[in-house]
Amino acid sequence: MTPWTLTDLVALSMLQGLTVADMRTLSTTTRDLDGAMQALAADTTLFGTPCDALREIADGAIRRAAASDVTVIPWYDERVPLRMRDATDPPLVLWVRGNIPAVTTPCIGVVGTRTCTVNYGMPVTKAFVERWVDAGCAIISGLASGVDTVAHEATLSAGGV
């Protein structure tokens, strides 16, 4: 089956009440957003939102992402790391700022509390991240406030990805 458009995938990802597994199944068994809505027996609407309105919202999100140097990548794109693509519940779309590390680059995920302490959490996170970047690792995180933010700032300060 032909892959969905990016707009339709982003629109599908915005629907409430569906798991990532549900979305992946719909995106592999239907032709587009309209087909998915029909499969959901939604008569092209869900919670009163017509497919065209969902597409407009998704297009707006994609345009805002592009204006912020964020690339939106569908799950079937070859740029999605194989380990992520083969995961149990991989994301339907990736919102990426910067570069996706090469498959051979060791990656370390850094996540933690949103209320990172200044006396311990912040310096420890910075120290670990700087060492990992110096060792050639890519740092991956969810971009939340707290430890995630400290990890990203330390990565950039150390010249990492």
Secondary structure as GFF3:
##gff-version 3
##sequence-region A 1 161
A	DSSP	alpha_helix	6	13	.	.	.	ID=ss1
A	DSSP	alpha_helix	20	29	.	.	.	ID=ss2
A	DSSP	alpha_helix	33	39	.	.	.	ID=ss3
A	DSSP	beta_strand	45	46	.	.	.	ID=ss4
A	DSSP	beta_strand	49	50	.	.	.	ID=ss5
A	DSSP	alpha_helix	51	67	.	.	.	ID=ss6
A	DSSP	beta_strand	70	74	.	.	.	ID=ss7
A	DSSP	alpha_helix	82	85	.	.	.	ID=ss8
A	DSSP	beta_strand	93	97	.	.	.	ID=ss9
A	DSSP	beta_strand	107	109	.	.	.	ID=ss10
A	DSSP	alpha_helix	121	134	.	.	.	ID=ss11
A	DSSP	beta_strand	138	140	.	.	.	ID=ss12
A	DSSP	alpha_helix	147	157	.	.	.	ID=ss13
###
